[in-house]
Amino acid sequence: MVEETIRVIKEAEAQAEQLVKEAQDKGSQLLSDAVKDAAQLKENEIQQAKQKAAQAMEKARAEGEQTLKAAESALTGEIQSLKETAVQKTDEAVDLVISKLV
């Protein structure tokens, strides 16, 4: 009977050790999976942030180009106006010099 009790105790200890080992293995696997999931989530967030930054940069570039084109257009108009005024003033100056000479 004592031998049977010892055998049962040893079996119970073996089962307990097996359960502890399985729990440790499962815990390690869960931790490993959580680390992998966290790394994947981090990578996804980084990629999304990069995409948003690229979109914002493209939008800013397009807005900058529009502003530059508007400024160029305004300057072209101003230059044309100045040229016309210069031609008019040149004609007036020539007429004035001629009238003074005569």
C-alpha positions in Angstrom: 0.0 0.0 0.0 2.8 2.4 0.8 4.4 1.6 -2.6 1.1 2.4 -4.3 0.9 5.7 -2.4 4.5 6.6 -3.4 3.7 5.7 -7.0 0.6 7.8 -7.0 2.5 10.7 -5.5 5.3 10.4 -8.0 2.7 10.3 -10.8 1.0 13.4 -9.4 4.4 15.2 -9.2 5.2 14.2 -12.8 1.8 15.4 -13.9 2.3 18.7 -12.0 5.8 19.1 -13.5 4.3 18.5 -16.9 1.5 21.0 -16.3 4.1 23.6 -15.1 6.2 23.0 -18.2 3.2 23.3 -20.5 2.2 26.5 -18.8 5.7 27.9 -19.1 5.8 26.9 -22.8 2.4 28.5 -23.4 3.4 31.6 -21.5 6.6 31.9 -23.6 4.6 31.4 -26.8 2.1 34.0 -25.8 4.9 36.5 -25.0 6.6 35.7 -28.3 3.4 36.3 -30.2 2.7 39.5 -28.4 6.2 40.8 -29.2 5.7 39.9 -32.9 2.2 41.5 -32.9 3.6 44.7 -31.3 6.4 44.8 -33.9 4.0 44.5 -36.7 1.7 47.1 -35.3 4.7 49.5 -34.9 5.7 48.9 -38.5 2.1 49.5 -39.7 2.0 52.8 -37.7 5.4 53.9 -39.1 4.2 53.1 -42.7 1.0 55.1 -42.2 2.9 58.0 -40.7 5.2 57.9 -43.7 2.3 57.9 -46.1 0.6 60.8 -44.4 3.9 62.8 -44.4 4.4 62.1 -48.1 0.8 63.2 -48.8 1.3 66.4 -46.8 4.6 67.1 -48.6 2.9 66.6 -52.0 0.1 68.9 -51.0 2.5 71.5 -49.8 4.5 71.2 -53.0 1.4 71.6 -55.2 0.3 74.6 -53.2 3.8 76.1 -53.5 3.7 75.6 -57.3 0.3 77.3 -57.5 1.6 80.2 -55.4 4.7 80.5 -57.6 2.6 80.4 -60.8 0.3 83.1 -59.5 3.3 85.3 -58.5 4.9 84.7 -61.9 1.7 85.7 -63.6 1.3 88.9 -61.5 5.0 89.8 -62.2 4.5 89.2 -65.9 1.6 91.6 -65.9 3.6 94.1 -63.9 6.6 93.9 -66.2 4.4 94.4 -69.2 2.8 97.4 -67.6 6.3 98.9 -66.8 7.5 98.2 -70.3 4.4 100.1 -71.8 5.0 102.9 -69.3 8.7 103.1 -70.3 7.9 103.2 -74.0 5.3 106.0 -73.4 7.8 107.9 -71.2 10.5 107.4 -73.8 8.2 108.9 -76.5 7.4 111.8 -74.2 11.1 112.4 -73.4 12.0 112.3 -77.1 9.2 114.8 -77.9 10.3 117.1 -75.0 14.0 117.0 -76.2 12.9 117.8 -79.8 10.7 120.6 -78.6 13.5 122.1 -76.6 15.9 121.8 -79.5 13.6 123.5 -82.0 
